[in-house]
C-alpha cells in the first residue's frame, strides 16, 4: 500500500514537470479579467434587483 502511495506521488511530480505554467503577465491579465467580470456582474445583479424590487413595490402598493 505504501509503495502505491509513493508511486502515485512520483507520477504526480513527473506530470507536474510537463505542465506549461503561466507566466507572471498571463496571471496578472487573467486576474484583471476575473475581477472586471465580477464587478460588472455584481453591478448588473444589483441594478436588476433594484429594478425588480421597485417594480414589485409599485405593483403591490397600487393594488
C-alpha positions in Angstrom: 0.0 0.0 0.0 2.8 2.5 0.9 4.6 1.6 -2.4 1.4 2.5 -4.3 1.2 5.9 -2.5 4.9 6.5 -3.2 4.4 5.6 -6.9 1.5 7.9 -7.1 3.4 10.9 -5.7 6.3 10.2 -8.1 4.0 10.2 -11.0 2.4 13.4 -9.8 5.8 15.0 -9.7 6.7 13.8 -13.2 3.4 15.1 -14.6 3.8 18.4 -12.9 7.0 19.0 -14.7 5.2 18.5 -18.0 2.7 21.3 -17.2 3.0 24.6 -19.1 2.8 27.0 -16.2 1.6 30.6 -17.0 3.9 33.5 -16.7 3.5 36.5 -14.4 2.0 38.7 -17.2 -0.6 36.0 -18.1 -1.6 35.6 -14.4 -2.0 39.3 -14.0 -4.0 39.6 -17.1 -6.3 36.7 -16.1 -6.7 38.2 -12.6 -7.7 41.6 -14.1 -10.3 39.9 -16.4 -11.8 37.9 -13.5 -12.0 40.9 -11.2 -13.6 43.0 -14.0 -16.2 40.4 -14.8 -17.1 40.0 -11.1 -17.5 43.8 -10.8 -19.6 44.0 -14.0 -21.9 41.1 -12.9 -22.2 42.5 -9.4 -23.4 45.9 -10.7 -25.7 44.2 -13.2 -27.2 42.0 -10.5 -27.6 45.0 -8.1 -29.3 47.1 -10.7 -31.6 44.3 -11.8 -32.5 43.5 -8.2 -33.2 47.2 -7.5 -35.4 47.5 -10.7 -37.4 44.3 -9.9 -37.9 45.3 -6.2 -39.1 48.8 -7.3 -41.4 47.3 -9.9 -42.9 44.8 -7.4 -43.3 47.5 -4.8 -45.1 49.7 -7.3 -47.4 46.9 -8.5 -48.2 45.7 -4.9 -48.9 49.2 -3.5 -51.0 50.2 -6.5 -53.5 47.3 -5.9 
